[in-house]
Amino acid sequence: MHMAHAEATIQPPRRKLIIEKRRSCFDMNWSELWEYRELGYVLIWRDITVRYKQTAIGVAWVILQPLITMLIFTAIFGIMAKMPSDGVWYPVFSLTALLPWTYFSQAVTRSGESVVANARVVTKIYFPRLWLPLSMVVSPLIDFALSLVLLFGLLIYAGIPFTWKVITLPIFMLLAMLTALGISLFTSAMNAKYRDVGHAIPFVIQIWMYLTPIVYPISIVPERWRWLYGMNPMAGVIEGFRWALLGRPAPDPVLIAESVMVLSFVIFGGLVYFRKMERQFADVL
């Protein structure tokens, strides 16, 4: 009787969470980020469901947005301005670039607001704050995957054959994801302290789009200015997509190497800046 009572009163040891001061901004606790992965799944699923909740046409927006933008670009730049497209049918030429760019712009815009939008959670409980921008970078991948149906259908209609190069698309998509994450680490942390950053993000994204070879081929850029395009990682992504799907010449390896180098600095700097600023989130939100 006493033994049964003693066993009933024995409780398994509870896991304790000890929050310690980090030694420096370079102290990245990656294991903790993995331990909270279920929170990341919840944040990603919440963003997807909320975005299409109470919408008239639901996920059809995923197809309509790039489709309408492609038609506008074709009318203005392909027909009126007669922008060259390196011999490729202009709707296909523009849509191939629009899909990765649409993903990038959505990821950066949503991630920039991620910390502010979750202010109530940030100020009340502890969790790796890095999951906030990271989840907003991952969730638009669903939209991108669905919009590929439109692009592949247009490629079939245009009679452009698929080759082995299509298997390299995940590599260029990973480059786009890392670019979005690097920028988002800066913008989400800055927007928590300076709210006008959230208003500036769409404006900067719009300017960035015209500095990326989306409506025009990189071949029309003078040779002496090509190195500037290498500093834009999304230029390498766009050229990679056109090489993989449209049979265009392979991207300049110097341009790709320069893009990867710039991206590495952006990711590293973004992580350091985000880790430094997250100490102030609870105070400034």
C-alpha positions as CSV (number, residue, x, y, z in Angstrom):
1,M,0.0,0.0,0.0
2,H,2.8,2.4,1.0
3,M,4.8,1.3,-2.1
4,A,1.9,2.1,-4.4
5,H,1.4,5.5,-2.8
6,A,5.1,6.3,-3.1
7,E,5.2,5.3,-6.8
8,A,2.2,7.5,-7.4
9,T,3.8,10.5,-5.8
10,I,7.0,10.2,-7.8
11,Q,6.9,12.6,-10.7
12,P,9.2,12.5,-13.7
13,P,11.7,15.3,-13.7
14,R,10.5,18.4,-15.6
15,R,12.7,19.9,-18.2
16,K,13.9,23.3,-17.3
17,L,14.5,26.1,-19.7
18,I,17.4,28.3,-18.7
19,I,17.8,31.6,-20.6
20,E,21.4,32.8,-20.4
21,K,23.0,35.8,-21.7
22,R,24.7,35.1,-25.0
23,R,28.5,35.5,-25.2
24,S,28.2,37.5,-28.5
25,C,26.0,38.1,-31.5
26,F,27.9,35.3,-33.2
27,D,26.5,32.7,-30.8
28,M,23.9,30.9,-32.8
29,N,22.0,28.1,-31.1
30,W,21.0,26.0,-34.1
31,S,19.9,23.0,-31.9
32,E,17.3,25.2,-30.2
33,L,15.9,26.2,-33.6
34,W,15.5,22.6,-34.5
35,E,13.8,21.8,-31.1
36,Y,11.2,24.4,-31.9
37,R,10.6,23.1,-35.4
38,E,6.9,22.3,-34.6
39,L,6.4,26.0,-33.9
40,G,7.8,26.7,-37.3
41,Y,5.3,24.3,-38.9
42,V,2.4,26.0,-37.1
43,L,3.6,29.5,-38.2
44,I,3.9,28.3,-41.8
45,W,0.5,26.6,-41.8
46,R,-1.1,29.6,-40.1
47,D,0.2,32.0,-42.8
48,I,-1.1,29.8,-45.6
49,T,-4.6,29.3,-44.2
50,V,-5.1,32.9,-43.1
51,R,-4.0,34.3,-46.5
52,Y,-6.8,32.5,-48.3
53,K,-9.4,32.5,-45.6
54,Q,-12.7,34.2,-46.6
55,T,-11.5,34.8,-50.2
56,A,-13.9,34.6,-53.1
57,I,-11.7,32.6,-55.4
58,G,-9.2,31.1,-52.9
59,V,-5.9,29.7,-54.2
60,A,-6.8,30.8,-57.8
61,W,-5.0,34.0,-56.8
62,V,-1.8,32.0,-57.1
63,I,-2.4,31.6,-60.8
64,L,-4.1,34.9,-61.5
65,Q,-1.4,37.1,-60.1
66,P,1.5,36.0,-62.3
67,L,-0.9,35.5,-65.2
68,I,-2.2,39.1,-65.2
69,T,1.3,40.5,-64.6
70,M,2.6,38.5,-67.5
71,L,-0.2,39.8,-69.8
72,I,0.5,43.4,-68.7
73,F,4.3,43.0,-69.3
74,T,3.7,41.4,-72.7
75,A,1.4,44.2,-73.8
76,I,3.6,47.1,-72.5
77,F,7.2,45.7,-72.9
78,G,6.7,43.0,-75.5
79,I,4.3,44.6,-78.0
80,M,4.5,48.4,-77.4
81,A,8.1,48.8,-76.3
82,K,9.2,45.8,-78.5
83,M,11.7,44.7,-75.8
84,P,14.0,41.9,-77.1
85,S,13.6,38.5,-75.6
86,D,16.5,36.6,-77.2
87,G,14.3,34.9,-79.7
88,V,11.9,33.4,-77.0
89,W,8.2,34.0,-77.1
90,Y,7.8,37.0,-74.8
91,P,5.0,35.6,-72.5
92,V,7.1,32.6,-71.7
93,F,10.2,34.8,-71.4
94,S,8.6,37.1,-68.9
95,L,6.7,34.4,-66.9
96,T,9.8,32.3,-66.4
97,A,11.3,35.3,-64.5
98,L,8.1,36.4,-62.9
99,L,7.6,33.2,-60.9
100,P,10.8,33.3,-58.8
101,W,10.6,37.0,-58.5
102,T,7.0,36.8,-57.2
103,Y,8.1,34.3,-54.6
104,F,11.0,36.6,-53.6
105,S,8.9,39.7,-53.3
106,Q,6.2,38.0,-51.3
107,A,8.7,36.4,-49.0
108,V,10.5,39.6,-48.3
109,T,7.3,41.7,-47.8
110,R,5.7,39.2,-45.4
111,S,8.9,38.5,-43.5
112,G,9.5,42.2,-43.0
113,E,6.3,42.4,-41.0
114,S,6.7,39.1,-39.2
115,V,8.1,40.4,-35.9
116,V,5.7,43.3,-35.6
117,A,2.7,41.2,-36.6
118,N,3.5,38.7,-33.8
119,A,4.3,41.4,-31.1
120,R,1.9,39.9,-28.6
121,V,3.6,36.5,-28.7
122,V,7.1,38.0,-28.8
123,T,6.5,40.0,-25.6
124,K,4.9,37.2,-23.6
125,I,6.7,33.9,-24.2
126,Y,10.2,32.7,-25.2
127,F,10.9,30.9,-28.5
128,P,13.6,31.3,-31.2
129,R,12.6,34.6,-32.8
130,L,14.4,33.5,-36.0
131,W,11.4,31.3,-36.8
132,L,9.3,34.4,-37.5
133,P,11.1,35.6,-40.7
134,L,12.1,32.0,-41.6
135,S,8.5,30.8,-41.6
136,M,7.4,33.7,-43.9
137,V,10.2,32.7,-46.3
138,V,9.1,29.1,-46.5
139,S,5.3,29.6,-46.8
140,P,5.3,31.3,-50.2
141,L,6.9,28.1,-51.7
142,I,3.4,26.6,-51.8
143,D,2.2,29.4,-54.1
144,F,5.4,29.0,-56.2
145,A,4.8,25.3,-56.6
146,L,1.2,25.8,-57.7
147,S,2.1,28.6,-60.1
148,L,4.6,26.2,-61.8
149,V,1.6,24.5,-63.4
150,L,0.8,27.7,-65.3
151,L,4.5,28.0,-66.5
152,F,4.8,24.4,-67.5
153,G,1.5,24.6,-69.4
154,L,2.7,27.7,-71.2
155,L,6.0,26.0,-72.1
156,I,4.1,23.0,-73.6
157,Y,1.8,25.4,-75.5
158,A,4.8,27.2,-76.9
159,G,6.5,24.0,-78.0
160,I,9.5,24.4,-75.8
161,P,10.8,20.9,-74.8
162,F,11.9,20.0,-71.3
163,T,15.5,18.9,-70.9
164,W,17.6,17.5,-68.0
165,K,18.3,21.1,-67.0
166,V,14.9,21.3,-65.3
167,I,16.3,19.3,-62.4
168,T,18.6,22.2,-61.5
169,L,15.6,24.4,-60.7
170,P,15.7,23.6,-56.9
171,I,19.3,24.9,-56.8
172,F,18.3,28.3,-58.2
173,M,15.2,28.3,-56.0
174,L,17.4,27.7,-53.0
175,L,19.4,30.7,-54.0
176,A,16.2,32.8,-54.1
177,M,15.1,31.5,-50.7
178,L,18.5,32.4,-49.1
179,T,18.4,35.8,-50.7
180,A,14.9,36.4,-49.3
181,L,16.0,35.2,-45.9
182,G,19.1,37.3,-45.8
183,I,17.2,40.5,-46.7
184,S,14.3,39.6,-44.3
185,L,16.6,39.2,-41.3
186,F,17.6,42.8,-41.7
187,T,14.1,44.2,-42.5
188,S,12.2,42.3,-39.9
189,A,14.6,43.4,-37.1
190,M,14.7,47.0,-38.3
191,N,10.9,47.2,-38.7
192,A,10.5,46.2,-35.1
193,K,12.3,49.5,-34.1
194,Y,11.6,51.7,-37.0
195,R,8.1,51.1,-38.3
196,D,8.5,53.1,-41.5
197,V,10.7,50.3,-42.8
198,G,7.5,48.3,-43.4
199,H,6.3,51.1,-45.7
200,A,9.6,51.3,-47.6
201,I,9.8,47.6,-48.3
202,P,7.2,47.5,-51.2
203,F,8.8,50.6,-52.7
204,V,12.3,49.1,-52.6
205,I,11.1,45.8,-54.0
206,Q,9.5,47.6,-56.9
207,I,12.7,49.4,-57.8
208,W,14.7,46.2,-57.3
209,M,12.4,44.5,-59.9
210,Y,13.5,46.9,-62.7
211,L,17.1,46.4,-61.7
212,T,16.6,42.7,-62.3
213,P,16.4,41.2,-65.9
214,I,12.8,40.3,-65.7
215,V,11.2,42.3,-68.6
216,Y,14.4,42.5,-70.5
217,P,17.3,40.1,-71.2
218,I,20.7,40.6,-69.5
219,S,22.2,40.5,-73.0
220,I,21.2,44.2,-73.6
221,V,23.1,45.3,-70.5
222,P,26.5,46.7,-71.6
223,E,29.4,44.4,-70.8
224,R,31.1,47.0,-68.5
225,W,28.0,47.0,-66.3
226,R,27.5,43.3,-66.0
227,W,29.5,43.0,-62.8
228,L,26.9,45.2,-61.1
229,Y,24.2,42.6,-62.0
230,G,26.4,40.0,-60.3
231,M,25.9,41.9,-57.0
232,N,22.1,41.2,-57.4
233,P,21.6,37.5,-56.4
234,M,18.2,37.5,-58.0
235,A,19.8,38.2,-61.4
236,G,21.6,34.9,-61.1
237,V,18.3,33.2,-60.1
238,I,16.5,34.6,-63.2
239,E,19.2,33.7,-65.6
240,G,19.4,30.2,-64.0
241,F,15.6,29.7,-64.5
242,R,15.8,30.8,-68.2
243,W,18.8,28.5,-68.8
244,A,17.0,25.5,-67.2
245,L,13.7,26.0,-68.9
246,L,14.2,28.0,-72.1
247,G,17.4,26.6,-73.5
248,R,19.2,29.8,-73.1
249,P,23.0,30.0,-72.8
250,A,24.4,29.0,-69.4
251,P,24.6,31.9,-66.8
252,D,28.0,33.5,-66.6
253,P,29.9,31.6,-64.0
254,V,31.5,34.8,-62.8
255,L,28.1,36.4,-62.3
256,I,26.9,33.3,-60.3
257,A,30.0,33.3,-58.2
258,E,29.7,37.0,-57.5
259,S,26.0,36.5,-56.5
260,V,26.8,33.6,-54.2
261,M,29.6,35.7,-52.5
262,V,27.3,38.7,-52.0
263,L,24.6,36.4,-50.7
264,S,27.0,34.8,-48.2
265,F,27.8,38.3,-46.8
266,V,24.0,39.2,-46.6
267,I,23.1,35.9,-44.8
268,F,25.9,36.2,-42.3
269,G,25.3,40.0,-41.7
270,G,21.6,39.4,-41.4
271,L,22.0,36.7,-38.8
272,V,24.4,38.8,-36.7
273,Y,22.1,41.9,-36.9
274,F,18.9,39.9,-36.1
275,R,20.5,38.2,-33.1
276,K,21.8,41.6,-31.9
277,M,18.4,43.3,-32.3
278,E,16.2,40.5,-30.9
279,R,17.4,41.5,-27.4
280,Q,15.4,44.7,-27.8
281,F,12.2,43.2,-29.4
282,A,10.3,43.0,-26.1
283,D,11.2,46.6,-25.3
284,V,10.4,48.3,-28.6
285,L,7.3,46.4,-29.7
